[in-house]
Amino acid sequence: MYYNSKNLHNAKQMRSNQTPHEHILWEVLRAKRLNGLKFKRQVPIGNYIADFVCQDKMIIIELDGSQHNTDEKRFYDNARTKYFNACGYRVLRFWNSDIDSNINEVCEIIINSIL
């Protein structure tokens, strides 16, 4: 898969400096803990870095905080989603508050998205 080589370095840094919400979700997703699905985190795809990727099911999970609630960031996020979709991925977006308030529902949505 094509990726910008600069993003490989950035992805490694992002894995080392994940947000608290990414850490919470990663603890659920890592080591095939969620329904046996294999996820990777901070994966370079093209000119972007996806938060979590399940290659087998072609699913990307993106976590968004309040900084994503501006017109400029929504435009950027929409462009990323369109790119990922064009690569064959289905993108699931969750707010950080979803992780805080109901991680179980987030997990159900992820599992249901592959059925």
Secondary structure, 3 states (H helix, E strand, C coil): CCECHHHHHHHHHHHHCCCHHHHHHHHHHHHHCCCCCCCEEEEEEECEEEEEEECCCCEEEEEECHHHCCHHHHHHHHHHHHHHHHCCCEEEEEEHHHHHHCHHHHHHHHHHHHC
